[in-house]
Amino acid sequence: MKLIVETTGDFQLLDPTNGKVIRYDGLTVTDESPFLSSRAAIGQVRVVAQVNDEATDEELRKYAEECKGDQTLLLESFLASYGVEVEGQPEPEKAPKKRGKGKAKADEDKAEIEEEKAD
């Protein structure tokens, strides 16, 4: 699997596992590797998206030229062509909402307590 990545600063990295350079000046398509995982874990690389194996860095550069600096358009158009659909993986479930007393109910309870104290 390949990834679109970017460095988090003005530096480039050389992945020793595959010889690919992760440029300092924008997005790079590269193969997933333990090196990238370790660099992402320490905050030197940000993984932007997963792409299929047909995606190349040269193709990403062509899209970048056509998009003239609009990174949102670049990602949307490139992912439309090379994006990966993760199949068989369930969608994350939404966290259940906390059910507490609403303000109106809390006010009613407070009023009842005050009435009981007054009696």
KEKE-3310 file (N, C-alpha, C; in steps of 0.2 Angstrom, whole numbers, plus 5000, padded with zeros to 4 digits):
npx = (5004:5002:5006:5001:5011:5018:5031:5033:5040:5053:5061:5068:5066:5075:5070:5076:5072:5067:5073:5066:5063:5056:5049:5052:5044:5030:5017:5020:5021:5023:5029:5022:5030:5040:5049:5042:5031:5038:5043:5031:5026:5034:5031:5037:5033:5018:5004:4994:4984:4979:4983:4981:4991:4995:4997:5008:5022:5026:5015:5007:5013:5011:4997:4997:5003:4993:4983:4987:4992:4981:4978:4968:4959:4969:4971:4957:4955:4966:4964:4951:4955:4965:4962:4960:4948:4942:4938:4926:4929:4921:4911:4915:4907:4896:4898:4889:4876:4877:4865:4858:4851:4840:4841:4828:4822:4832:4830:4817:4818:4827:4818:4808:4816:4819:4806:4803:4812:4806:4795)
npy = (4994:5011:5028:5045:5057:5070:5081:5088:5099:5110:5101:5087:5069:5053:5038:5023:5010:5009:5019:5030:5048:5059:5074:5091:5101:5099:5087:5070:5054:5038:5022:5012:5010:5003:5013:5025:5024:5025:5038:5045:5042:5050:5062:5068:5066:5067:5058:5059:5052:5036:5028:5019:5005:5009:5023:5036:5046:5055:5057:5063:5075:5080:5082:5092:5103:5106:5110:5121:5126:5124:5115:5107:5105:5097:5086:5081:5078:5069:5059:5054:5048:5039:5035:5024:5012:5006:4990:4979:4983:4989:5003:5016:5016:5028:5037:5034:5046:5056:5054:5065:5075:5087:5105:5110:5099:5098:5111:5109:5099:5105:5115:5107:5102:5114:5117:5106:5109:5121:5116)
npz = (5000:4997:5003:5005:5011:5021:5027:5043:5045:5039:5032:5023:5021:5020:5016:5022:5019:5007:4999:4995:4994:5005:5002:5008:5003:5002:4997:4996:4987:4993:4997:5010:5026:5039:5043:5040:5048:5061:5060:5059:5071:5080:5076:5065:5052:5043:5040:5026:5017:5012:4997:4981:4974:4961:4961:4959:4964:4954:4947:4956:4957:4944:4945:4955:4949:4940:4948:4954:4967:4975:4988:4993:4982:4975:4983:4983:4970:4966:4975:4971:4959:4964:4977:4991:4995:5010:5013:5021:5033:5047:5050:5061:5077:5083:5098:5112:5117:5132:5144:5153:5166:5160:5159:5162:5170:5180:5186:5191:5200:5209:5213:5220:5231:5238:5242:5250:5260:5265:5271)
capx = (5000:5006:5003:5003:5014:5022:5035:5030:5044:5057:5067:5066:5069:5076:5067:5082:5070:5065:5077:5062:5064:5050:5051:5050:5040:5024:5015:5024:5018:5028:5027:5021:5036:5042:5052:5037:5028:5042:5043:5024:5025:5038:5029:5041:5029:5010:5001:4988:4979:4981:4982:4982:4998:4996:4998:5015:5024:5026:5008:5005:5016:5007:4990:4999:5004:4986:4979:4990:4993:4975:4980:4961:4958:4974:4969:4951:4956:4970:4960:4946:4958:4969:4961:4958:4941:4944:4932:4926:4930:4915:4911:4916:4901:4895:4898:4882:4875:4876:4858:4858:4845:4840:4840:4821:4822:4836:4826:4811:4821:4829:4812:4805:4820:4817:4799:4803:4815:4802:4790)
capy = (5000:5018:5033:5052:5060:5077:5082:5093:5105:5112:5096:5081:5063:5048:5031:5018:5004:5009:5024:5036:5054:5063:5081:5096:5106:5097:5080:5065:5048:5034:5015:5012:5006:5004:5020:5030:5023:5027:5045:5048:5042:5055:5069:5071:5065:5067:5054:5062:5048:5030:5027:5012:5004:5012:5030:5038:5053:5059:5058:5068:5081:5083:5085:5098:5108:5107:5113:5128:5127:5123:5108:5104:5102:5092:5079:5078:5075:5064:5053:5052:5043:5034:5033:5017:5011:5001:4986:4974:4987:4992:5010:5017:5018:5034:5036:5036:5052:5056:5056:5068:5079:5093:5110:5110:5094:5100:5116:5106:5095:5110:5118:5102:5102:5120:5116:5101:5112:5126:5113)
capz = (5000:4997:5007:5004:5017:5021:5033:5048:5045:5033:5031:5019:5024:5015:5019:5020:5017:4999:4995:4993:4997:5007:5001:5013:5000:4999:4998:4993:4987:4995:5000:5018:5028:5046:5044:5040:5054:5066:5059:5061:5079:5083:5073:5059:5046:5044:5034:5024:5015:5008:4990:4979:4972:4955:4962:4959:4966:4948:4945:4961:4955:4938:4948:4959:4944:4937:4954:4955:4974:4979:4991:4994:4976:4973:4987:4981:4963:4966:4979:4966:4955:4967:4983:4993:4999:5015:5013:5026:5040:5049:5051:5068:5080:5087:5105:5115:5120:5139:5146:5160:5168:5156:5163:5165:5175:5186:5189:5194:5206:5214:5216:5225:5237:5241:5245:5256:5266:5268:5275)
cpx = (5004:5002:5005:5005:5017:5026:5032:5035:5048:5063:5064:5069:5070:5074:5073:5079:5068:5069:5073:5063:5057:5052:5049:5045:5033:5022:5020:5021:5024:5025:5027:5027:5037:5045:5047:5033:5031:5042:5036:5023:5029:5036:5033:5037:5022:5008:4994:4982:4983:4979:4983:4989:5000:4998:5006:5016:5024:5019:5005:5007:5013:5000:4992:5000:4997:4982:4982:4990:4987:4976:4973:4959:4962:4972:4963:4952:4960:4967:4955:4949:4962:4968:4959:4952:4943:4937:4932:4928:4924:4916:4911:4909:4901:4895:4891:4882:4874:4869:4858:4852:4846:4840:4833:4820:4826:4833:4820:4813:4823:4823:4809:4809:4819:4811:4799:4807:4811:4797:4792)
cpy = (5006:5023:5040:5055:5067:5077:5087:5099:5106:5107:5090:5074:5058:5041:5026:5012:5003:5014:5030:5042:5057:5070:5085:5101:5104:5090:5076:5058:5043:5027:5016:5008:5007:5011:5025:5030:5026:5035:5048:5048:5047:5062:5072:5070:5064:5063:5057:5058:5041:5030:5020:5011:5007:5020:5031:5045:5058:5061:5063:5075:5084:5086:5091:5104:5110:5111:5119:5130:5126:5115:5104:5101:5097:5086:5076:5075:5069:5058:5050:5047:5037:5032:5026:5017:5005:4997:4981:4977:4991:4999:5011:5019:5024:5033:5038:5042:5051:5058:5059:5071:5085:5099:5111:5105:5096:5106:5114:5102:5100:5114:5113:5102:5108:5120:5112:5105:5117:5123:5111)
cpz = (5000:5001:5004:5010:5016:5027:5037:5049:5039:5032:5026:5023:5019:5019:5017:5018:5010:4995:4993:4997:4999:5007:5007:5010:4998:5000:4994:4993:4988:4997:5008:5020:5036:5048:5044:5046:5060:5066:5061:5068:5082:5080:5068:5052:5048:5038:5032:5021:5012:5001:4987:4976:4965:4955:4962:4961:4960:4946:4950:4959:4949:4941:4952:4954:4941:4942:4956:4962:4978:4982:4992:4988:4973:4977:4984:4974:4963:4970:4975:4961:4958:4974:4985:4997:5003:5015:5019:5033:5042:5051:5059:5071:5083:5094:5107:5118:5128:5140:5153:5161:5163:5161:5166:5171:5181:5190:5193:5201:5211:5217:5222:5231:5241:5245:5251:5262:5269:5272:5281)
residu = (MET:LYS:LEU:ILE:VAL:GLU:THR:THR:GLY:ASP:PHE:GLN:LEU:LEU:ASP:PRO:THR:ASN:GLY:LYS:VAL:ILE:ARG:TYR:ASP:GLY:LEU:THR:VAL:THR:ASP:GLU:SER:PRO:PHE:LEU:SER:SER:ARG:ALA:ALA:ILE:GLY:GLN:VAL:ARG:VAL:VAL:ALA:GLN:VAL:ASN:ASP:GLU:ALA:THR:ASP:GLU:GLU:LEU:ARG:LYS:TYR:ALA:GLU:GLU:CYS:LYS:GLY:ASP:GLN:THR:LEU:LEU:LEU:GLU:SER:PHE:LEU:ALA:SER:TYR:GLY:VAL:GLU:VAL:GLU:GLY:GLN:PRO:GLU:PRO:GLU:LYS:ALA:PRO:LYS:LYS:ARG:GLY:LYS:GLY:LYS:ALA:LYS:ALA:ASP:GLU:ASP:LYS:ALA:GLU:ILE:GLU:GLU:GLU:LYS:ALA:ASP)
# end
